[in-house]
Amino acid sequence: MSEWTKDSLRKQLFELMSDGKKVNPQSVGNIEGFYSAAKKLYGTYEEFLLEHGLNPAVCFHRNRNLNSIKSATGLLFEEVLGDILAELKLNVIQETVNGCRPDFIVRTPVSEKWIDAKLTELTALRSKSISKYVGHCDKLILVYLIGDDKDYNITDKVRVVSVNKFIDMLTSDESKEAYRKRLKLIVKIADAADKEIKDFGETVDYAEVV
């Protein structure tokens, strides 16, 4: 289709809702350009939903499939991490290399670092990305959201680090606080999926933590 506008995004959103379809990031991923256009025009996909009177926490919770909710939180964490890396002025690109597609690539004339976002420290340590990616880059960095604030190497080429370490590198206290609030909500959504909290949509005011 032609380039998305705020009006066409709105019409598509309401069409999905009127058809009883889900509007979380994973569910709209098959609509070409919809998710990326919403992020571009509204700053984040969460803000796009809020602009149209929707509580993102409720949108996620109404998808009762646990794996779908966890996948959606992974996409949101990847989005926030990308914003943090951009604010740190890293030359980040996203592309497929030798059949591999890490979340982010930081390429310089002398080295190539791959960065992959993981929800928890445990999933980072168990990630298949390690064996799949390590032979194609100079350094693989697995950044996790949930877990203690750590930063360590498990091999000479593989580093495991909490996202909080990257937030601490930001110079703006306002930015630090904004990112922490966004990440706090993602953790709440992930916890709700794990615990299958029935009324999660009523337990948090998303607007307070975005």
Order of alpha helices (4+ residues) and beta strands (2+ residues): alpha-alpha-alpha-alpha-alpha-beta-beta-beta-alpha-alpha-beta-beta-beta-alpha-alpha-alpha
